[in-house]
Amino acid sequence: MYQRLRENLPPESRLTRIESRVGLGIPDCLLAIKDCGFAMLELKVVKRGRRVKLSPHQIAFHIAHAALKVPTYILVQYHPPGAPTIHGAQWLLYKGAQVQDLLERGLDTPAYQGWPADNVRWHLLQYSLTC
């Protein structure tokens, strides 16, 4: 997912992968968007069921930052039954403020935005991540 995002987001944005063992719960990516600022993005893949696996640290991070009105997001690549590859899969974008619902209801939580995984509207995805 990270590689596809990095290769396809419009050039007025920059995606940086965050690898941190120090700050548990910090999202996977920092996204800089020209003339807007930063957003943090957690990447998840769901291949079985409709539950999104989030650690307690990830949940706490999104709750705390949503309270500060800092833009955090969770991008899920969902493979419904019978769609083991990217064809038939979906990319579902959730705001960090939706983390509690996502934890309780899984993918039955209405996504903030969504696209077929093999036909992501990259400009719309970037626009959805703006402040």
C-alpha positions in Angstrom: 0.0 0.0 0.0 2.7 2.4 0.9 4.6 1.9 -2.3 1.4 2.5 -4.4 0.6 5.6 -2.4 4.1 7.0 -2.8 4.2 6.3 -6.6 0.7 7.6 -7.3 -0.1 10.6 -5.1 0.0 13.9 -7.0 3.4 15.6 -7.0 2.3 18.4 -4.7 2.4 15.9 -1.8 5.2 13.9 -0.2 4.7 10.7 1.7 7.2 9.6 4.3 7.2 6.1 5.9 7.6 6.2 9.7 9.4 3.4 11.3 9.3 3.9 15.1 9.8 1.5 18.0 10.0 4.4 20.4 6.6 6.0 19.9 4.1 3.1 20.0 0.9 3.9 18.1 2.4 6.4 15.7 0.8 6.0 12.3 2.7 4.4 9.4 3.1 7.5 7.2 3.5 11.3 7.4 1.9 13.0 4.5 3.0 16.6 3.6 0.6 18.4 1.3 1.7 21.7 -0.4 0.0 24.8 1.0 -1.9 22.6 3.6 0.4 21.0 6.1 0.7 17.5 7.4 -1.6 14.5 8.0 -0.7 11.1 9.5 -1.9 7.9 7.9 -2.2 4.4 9.3 -2.2 1.6 6.7 -4.2 -1.6 7.3 -5.0 -4.6 5.1 -8.1 -6.8 5.9 -8.1 -10.1 4.1 -10.4 -12.1 6.4 -13.6 -10.9 8.1 -14.4 -7.3 8.5 -12.4 -6.5 11.6 -9.6 -3.9 11.5 -6.8 -4.9 13.8 -5.6 -1.9 15.8 -3.3 -2.0 18.8 -4.4 -0.1 22.0 -1.5 2.3 21.3 -2.9 3.1 17.8 -6.4 3.6 19.2 -5.1 5.9 21.9 -3.1 7.9 19.3 -6.0 8.5 17.1 -8.4 9.4 20.0 -5.9 11.8 21.5 -5.1 13.5 18.2 -8.8 13.7 17.1 -9.4 15.6 20.4 -6.8 18.1 19.3 -8.4 18.3 15.8 -5.1 17.1 14.2 -5.7 15.2 10.9 -5.1 11.5 11.3 -6.5 8.8 9.0 -6.8 5.1 8.7 -6.6 3.7 5.2 -7.8 0.1 4.9 -7.3 -2.2 1.9 -10.3 -4.5 2.2 -10.4 -7.8 0.3 -14.0 -9.1 0.4 -14.5 -12.9 0.1 -13.6 -14.0 -3.4 -11.3 -11.0 -4.0 -7.8 -12.3 -2.9 -6.0 -9.9 -5.2 -6.2 -6.1 -5.7 -8.9 -6.7 -8.3 -12.2 -6.6 -6.4 -10.6 -5.1 -3.3 -11.4 -1.7 -1.9 -9.5 1.2 -0.3 -11.6 2.6 2.5 -10.5 5.8 4.2 -11.5 6.6 7.8 -10.8 9.7 9.9 -8.9 9.1 13.0 -11.9 10.3 15.0 -13.8 7.2 13.7 -11.3 4.8 15.4 -13.7 3.9 18.2 -16.5 3.0 15.7 -14.0 1.1 13.6 -12.9 -0.9 16.6 -16.4 -1.7 17.6 -18.2 -2.2 14.3 -15.2 -3.0 12.0 -15.8 -2.3 8.3 -19.6 -1.9 8.9 -18.5 1.7 10.0 -19.3 4.0 7.0 -16.0 5.1 5.4 -15.2 8.7 5.0 -14.2 7.9 1.4 -13.7 4.7 -0.6 -12.4 3.6 -4.0 -11.9 0.3 -5.9 -8.3 -0.7 -5.0 -7.4 -1.1 -8.7 -8.9 2.3 -9.6 -8.0 4.7 -6.8 -8.8 8.4 -7.6 -5.4 9.7 -6.4 -6.3 13.4 -6.6 -9.5 12.7 -4.6 -7.6 10.7 -2.1 -5.1 13.6 -1.6 -8.0 16.1 -1.4 -9.6 13.9 1.3 -6.5 14.0 3.4 -6.2 17.8 3.3 -6.6 19.8 6.5 
